[in-house]
Amino acid sequence: MKTLQRFSGKPEAIPASTSWHIADLAEACGRHTSYTRQSSSRLMTLQKHALMESSSSVNRNDGMRERAKPHGQALSVKRLPRRDDEAIQGYRRALELIIRQGAELPFSVATLLHLHVLVCGEDSQVSAPEGLEDLVGLWMHSLQEKWVHPLLLLAAFNLDFLCLHPFPDGNGRMSRLLLRLQSCHLGYDVGRYISLERLIEQNRNRYHEALQESSRGWQNGSHNPWPYIDCLLFILEAAYQELESRLNATRGERGAKTRRIEAAIQGFTGPFTFTELEKTCPGISHDMVRKVLRDLRDDGSVECLGRGPGVQWRIRKR
């Protein structure tokens, strides 16, 4: 709780790099809202892909555990034996629960314990570990009091959770699940479509260095939380940038396919059928050809010459 406790007192000066991350994330979140209204089918595909990537990344990183040594020393990285597929599936089930319920899933001690059971199995700890209730309570109070920007509170909670190390096992995986759940509650739900776990894995050296640096002195509250806070905000910002890049690429691809279909229609010198048009557009889906043809009909560029299978179309003379 040391980081959240610090933020509850006299406001600290926020480093310029942190302020830039917050401003960039606010803009990216706003753009994300418009994307979700325009690319729902593509977002569903990205969501499924992100779920698989997240489970795979946890599997690859499952041999590493972050924990704080006593007396506020730096985090140590302990090598653990590889877990079986059942444990990996447990993480996937916990992630699916967060994706399915989103912000409707309450952020509470009961929820954390349930997620831990999903991740570590029925034999995991069922009572609240020491310090967990205080940490969750401080998180809720900090949001109500608005001590600092919610994104700072999110990263501070994640750091405090890892340093507190409340569970005998699974704290690293739990910290990623809680990052996903808290981001969702705050409206920064990019993790639904881009795997934050994969981005952490891809930046694991920076992540572990920041975690180690920010954990020094945590026990007595003399630690420097900003390296870890900046690192998590960087991960979120990278996720938004990747999401926009993927959606923009999809838009460009759709535009190119539309132009191909329109060019194929212009190549007909007389009436044509849908089947004939489809044959001139290899690599483009049946639904895409039909959609473009209907759009052209609606704007008056082509007209349908009848009804039923095999009906002919032709370019409308203006």
C-alpha positions as a printed Julia matrix, in Angstrom:
318×3 Matrix{Float64}:
   0.0     0.0     0.0
   3.02    2.28    0.27
   2.58    3.95   -3.13
  -1.15    4.59   -2.74
  -0.51    5.86    0.77
   2.04    8.34   -0.59
  -0.46    9.62   -3.13
  -3.05   10.11   -0.36
  -0.86   12.71    1.32
   0.68   15.87   -0.08
   0.45   15.79   -3.9
   3.74   14.88   -5.52
   5.23   16.56   -8.55
   4.45   14.38  -11.55
   7.41   13.84  -13.9
   7.02   15.33  -17.36
   7.32   11.93  -19.03
   4.43   10.62  -16.94
   2.27   13.63  -17.79
   2.92   13.04  -21.5
   1.86    9.43  -21.19
  -1.39   10.43  -19.48
  -2.19   13.06  -22.11
  -1.45   10.66  -24.97
  -3.59    7.94  -23.38
  -6.52   10.33  -22.96
  -6.41   11.16  -26.68
  -6.01    7.52  -27.67
  -8.95    6.49  -25.5
 -11.13    9.07  -27.23
 -10.15    7.81  -30.67
 -10.77    4.24  -29.55
 -14.41    5.12  -28.8
 -14.97    6.14  -32.43
 -13.22    3.02  -33.7
 -15.5     0.72  -31.71
 -18.52    2.2   -33.47
 -17.06    1.67  -36.94
 -15.16   -1.63  -36.85
 -17.18   -4.01  -34.66
 -16.5    -7.14  -36.73
 -12.77   -6.48  -36.87
 -12.7    -5.8   -33.12
 -14.29   -9.18  -32.43
 -11.5   -10.83  -34.43
  -8.87   -8.85  -32.53
 -10.48   -9.82  -29.23
 -10.22  -13.54  -29.99
  -6.63  -13.12  -31.15
  -5.68  -11.13  -28.04
  -7.12  -13.83  -25.77
  -4.93  -16.48  -27.4
  -1.86  -14.24  -27.31
  -2.36  -13.42  -23.63
  -2.63  -17.08  -22.65
   0.48  -17.93  -24.69
   2.49  -15.08  -23.18
   1.6   -16.14  -19.65
   2.64  -19.68  -20.57
   6.03  -18.49  -21.8
   6.58  -16.28  -18.76
   5.17  -18.75  -16.29
   8.63  -19.8   -15.15
   9.25  -16.35  -13.69
   7.88  -14.97  -10.45
   8.35  -11.45   -9.16
   8.42  -10.97   -5.42
   9.7    -8.43   -2.95
  12.39   -9.46   -0.52
  11.9    -8.54    3.14
  12.91   -5.11    4.41
  12.28   -3.32    1.12
  15.09   -4.81   -0.92
  14.84   -5.04   -4.69
  12.52   -7.52   -6.32
  13.97  -10.93   -6.94
  13.14  -13.14   -9.89
  12.71  -16.78   -8.9
  12.7   -19.55  -11.45
   9.73  -21.89  -11.05
   8.98  -25.21  -12.71
   6.8   -25.08  -15.81
   3.09  -25.42  -15.02
   0.77  -27.84  -16.68
  -1.85  -27.0   -19.28
  -4.57  -26.92  -16.65
  -2.96  -23.94  -14.94
  -2.63  -22.11  -18.27
  -6.28  -22.78  -19.02
  -7.07  -21.37  -15.59
  -5.58  -18.03  -16.61
  -7.59  -18.13  -19.8
 -10.82  -18.75  -17.85
 -10.05  -15.82  -15.55
  -9.35  -13.59  -18.54
 -12.55  -14.69  -20.27
 -14.49  -13.74  -17.13
 -13.02  -10.23  -17.21
 -13.7    -9.87  -20.94
 -17.26  -11.16  -20.61
 -18.32   -9.04  -17.64
 -16.04   -6.05  -18.13
 -16.72   -3.16  -15.79
 -19.73   -5.07  -14.42
 -17.31   -7.37  -12.58
 -16.8    -5.64   -9.22
 -13.29   -4.86   -8.08
 -13.41   -6.43   -4.63
 -11.53   -8.83   -2.4
 -14.08  -11.52   -3.28
 -13.41  -11.01   -7.0
  -9.64  -11.17   -6.46
  -9.95  -14.4    -4.52
 -12.19  -15.89   -7.22
  -9.7   -14.93   -9.95
  -6.91  -16.49   -7.91
  -8.85  -19.74   -7.59
  -9.33  -19.78  -11.37
  -5.62  -19.15  -11.93
  -4.13  -21.43   -9.29
  -6.82  -24.06   -8.72
  -9.3   -25.0    -6.03
  -6.55  -25.64   -3.49
  -5.41  -22.02   -3.56
  -5.93  -19.69   -0.64
  -9.63  -18.93   -0.06
  -9.34  -16.4     2.77
  -8.08  -12.87    2.25
  -4.28  -12.72    2.69
  -2.83  -10.18    5.04
  -2.87   -6.68    3.61
  -5.12   -7.44    0.64
  -8.29   -5.96    2.14
  -6.42   -2.79    3.1
  -4.96   -2.49   -0.4
  -8.32   -2.9    -2.13
  -9.96   -0.5     0.32
  -7.26    2.08   -0.3
  -7.77    1.71   -4.06
 -11.5     2.36   -3.76
 -10.96    5.3    -1.42
  -8.3     6.8    -3.69
 -10.71    6.77   -6.64
 -13.41    8.48   -4.61
 -11.08   11.15   -3.24
  -9.39   11.68   -6.65
  -5.97   12.2    -5.12
  -4.24   11.9    -8.48
  -5.14   10.84  -12.01
  -6.79    7.37  -12.08
  -4.06    6.0   -14.37
  -1.47    6.83  -11.72
  -3.59    5.03   -9.13
  -3.86    2.02  -11.42
  -0.08    1.72  -11.81
   0.47    2.45   -8.12
  -1.92   -0.33   -7.12
  -0.15   -2.77   -9.46
   3.23   -1.92   -7.95
   1.89   -2.2    -4.38
   0.28   -5.55   -5.17
   3.54   -7.03   -6.51
   5.55   -5.69   -3.58
   2.94   -6.86   -1.05
   3.06  -10.32   -2.67
  -0.19  -11.4    -0.93
  -0.45  -14.94   -2.33
   2.04  -17.81   -2.01
   1.83  -18.29   -5.77
   0.42  -16.62   -8.89
   1.09  -12.98   -7.98
   2.63  -12.12  -11.35
  -0.33  -13.52  -13.27
  -2.76  -11.91  -10.85
  -1.11   -8.5   -11.34
  -1.75   -8.76  -15.08
  -5.37   -9.78  -14.56
  -5.91   -6.9   -12.15
  -4.32   -4.51  -14.64
  -6.86   -5.69  -17.21
  -9.81   -5.41  -14.81
  -8.87   -2.0   -13.43
  -8.17   -0.63  -16.92
 -11.65   -1.76  -17.91
 -13.2    -0.02  -14.89
 -11.4     3.21  -15.79
 -12.5     3.1   -19.43
  -9.09    2.21  -20.89
 -10.23   -1.15  -22.24
  -7.62   -1.56  -24.98
  -6.49   -4.84  -23.4
  -9.68   -6.41  -24.69
  -8.3    -6.17  -28.24
  -4.51   -6.01  -27.84
  -2.71   -8.39  -25.5
  -1.12   -6.43  -22.66
   0.54   -9.66  -21.53
   2.29   -9.97  -24.89
   3.48   -6.36  -24.78
   4.85   -6.89  -21.27
   6.65   -9.99  -22.53
   8.07   -8.1   -25.52
   9.34   -5.39  -23.15
  10.25   -7.75  -20.32
  13.73   -6.31  -19.73
  12.39   -2.8   -19.34
   9.49   -4.12  -17.25
  11.67   -6.08  -14.8
  14.23   -3.28  -14.5
  11.48   -0.75  -13.7
   9.89   -3.15  -11.21
  13.19   -3.76   -9.49
  14.05   -0.07   -9.33
  10.65    0.98   -7.99
  10.57   -1.75   -5.34
  13.7    -0.56   -3.55
  12.7     1.01   -0.26
   9.03    0.08   -0.7
   8.73   -1.36    2.83
   9.48    2.0     4.47
   7.87    4.16    1.79
  11.13    5.63    0.49
  10.88    4.0    -2.94
  10.68    5.73   -6.31
   7.45    4.54   -7.99
   7.82    6.51  -11.23
   9.92    4.04  -13.28
   7.28    1.34  -12.87
   4.39    3.78  -13.36
   5.95    5.05  -16.59
   6.55    1.51  -17.77
   2.91    0.45  -17.32
   1.63    3.62  -18.98
   4.04    2.97  -21.85
   2.55   -0.54  -22.24
  -0.99    0.87  -22.39
   0.05    3.54  -24.88
   1.78    0.95  -27.07
  -1.42   -1.14  -27.03
  -3.49    1.81  -28.29
  -0.96    2.55  -31.01
  -1.04   -1.07  -32.15
  -4.85   -1.12  -32.12
  -5.06    1.99  -34.29
  -2.44    0.61  -36.66
  -4.32   -2.66  -37.11
  -7.69   -0.98  -37.63
  -6.25    1.53  -40.08
  -4.63   -1.31  -42.02
  -8.0    -3.04  -42.2
  -9.63    0.13  -43.51
  -6.97    0.44  -46.2
  -7.44   -3.19  -47.18
 -11.22   -2.77  -47.4
 -10.78    0.34  -49.53
  -8.49   -1.51  -51.95
 -10.97   -4.39  -52.27
 -13.84   -1.99  -52.88
 -11.89   -0.34  -55.69
 -11.16   -3.75  -57.22
 -14.85   -4.65  -57.24
 -15.85   -1.29  -58.71
 -13.2    -1.68  -61.42
 -14.48   -5.17  -62.22
 -18.02   -3.81  -62.64
 -16.77   -1.09  -64.97
 -15.13   -3.81  -67.05
 -18.48   -5.3   -68.05
 -19.78   -3.93  -71.37
 -23.3    -5.23  -70.78
 -25.44   -6.88  -68.09
 -23.71   -9.25  -65.68
 -24.68  -11.63  -62.9
 -23.41  -11.7   -59.35
 -21.62  -14.98  -60.05
 -19.81  -13.46  -63.02
 -18.76  -10.48  -60.92
 -17.53  -12.7   -58.11
 -15.36  -14.7   -60.52
 -13.58  -11.51  -61.57
 -12.7   -10.73  -57.94
 -10.6   -13.66  -56.65
  -9.51  -13.38  -53.04
 -12.48  -11.19  -52.07
 -15.2   -12.72  -49.92
 -18.73  -13.39  -51.14
 -20.15  -11.03  -48.5
 -17.76   -8.21  -49.45
 -18.73   -8.4   -53.15
 -22.42   -8.42  -52.24
 -22.04   -5.45  -49.89
 -20.24   -3.31  -52.47
 -22.81   -4.22  -55.14
 -25.66   -3.24  -52.85
 -23.95    0.03  -51.92
 -23.55    0.88  -55.6
 -27.22    0.05  -56.17
 -28.26    2.3   -53.31
 -26.3     5.27  -54.66
 -27.67    4.71  -58.17
 -24.47    3.53  -59.86
 -25.88    0.1   -60.84
 -29.36   -1.34  -61.16
 -30.88   -4.79  -60.74
 -32.81   -6.09  -63.74
 -35.07   -8.57  -62.0
 -35.45  -10.91  -59.03
 -34.29  -14.34  -57.94
 -31.14  -16.41  -58.56
 -29.16  -15.5   -61.62
 -30.63  -12.01  -61.8
 -28.64   -9.62  -63.96
 -27.17   -6.25  -63.1
 -25.93   -3.42  -65.25
 -24.21   -0.1   -64.92
 -26.8     2.63  -64.74
 -26.49    5.33  -67.36
 -26.53    8.79  -65.91
